[in-house]
Structures are given as structure tokens and as C-alpha cells.
Amino acid sequence: MTDTTFSLVRNSLAAPVRRWRTRRQLGQIIDDSGRLADIGISRREALAEIRKPFWEI
């Protein structure tokens, strides 16, 4: 496997994990309107995002 192929495979596997982790962290601040405002999203947008499965972009 070439370095480029390995990088592509690694990134393909890492992306869903990164989405899962980010959505889980977002779920931890769902009731903190100040923190949500800091990142520029509403509670409704946060709920929509955390309800997505990890494989969905």
C-alpha cells in the first residue's frame, strides 16, 4: 500500500469517528445557550446535528 493510499484509507476511517465525537460533545452543551451562541448555532440546529448518524455528513 502506498503512502497516498494509506492516507486516504486512514482519513476515510477517521472522518466518521471525528463526526461521532463532535456530535457527542455538542450533545453535552445542548442546554447551554451561551456556549451554543459562541459557536454560532441555535439549539434547534444543534439538535438536528446530534440526531444525525455518524456516517451522515
C-alpha positions in Angstrom: 0.0 0.0 0.0 1.4 3.4 -1.0 1.6 6.3 1.4 -1.1 8.1 -0.5 -3.4 5.1 -0.4 -2.8 4.6 3.3 -3.5 8.3 3.9 -6.8 8.0 2.0 -7.9 4.9 3.9 -6.9 6.4 7.3 -8.8 9.6 6.6 -11.8 7.7 5.4 -11.9 5.8 8.7 -11.1 8.8 10.8 -13.9 11.1 9.5 -16.9 9.1 10.9 -15.1 8.9 14.3 -14.5 12.6 14.3 -18.2 13.3 13.4 -19.4 11.0 16.2 -17.1 12.6 18.7 -18.0 16.1 17.7 -21.8 15.3 17.8 -21.4 13.7 21.2 -19.6 16.8 22.5 -22.3 19.0 21.0 -24.9 17.0 22.9 -23.1 17.8 26.1 -23.7 21.5 25.7 -27.2 21.4 24.2 -28.7 23.2 27.2 -26.1 25.9 27.4 -27.4 28.7 25.1 -24.4 30.8 25.7 -21.9 28.2 24.5 -24.1 27.4 21.5 -24.1 31.1 20.7 -20.4 31.2 21.0 -20.1 28.6 18.2 -22.8 30.3 16.2 -25.6 27.7 16.2 -29.1 27.6 17.7 -30.4 24.8 20.0 -32.6 23.6 17.1 -29.6 23.4 14.8 -27.6 21.6 17.5 -30.5 19.1 18.0 -30.7 18.4 14.3 -26.9 17.8 14.1 -26.7 15.5 17.1 -29.6 13.4 15.8 -27.6 12.5 12.6 -25.9 9.1 12.5 -22.1 9.3 12.5 -21.9 8.2 8.8 -24.1 11.1 7.6 -22.2 14.3 6.8 
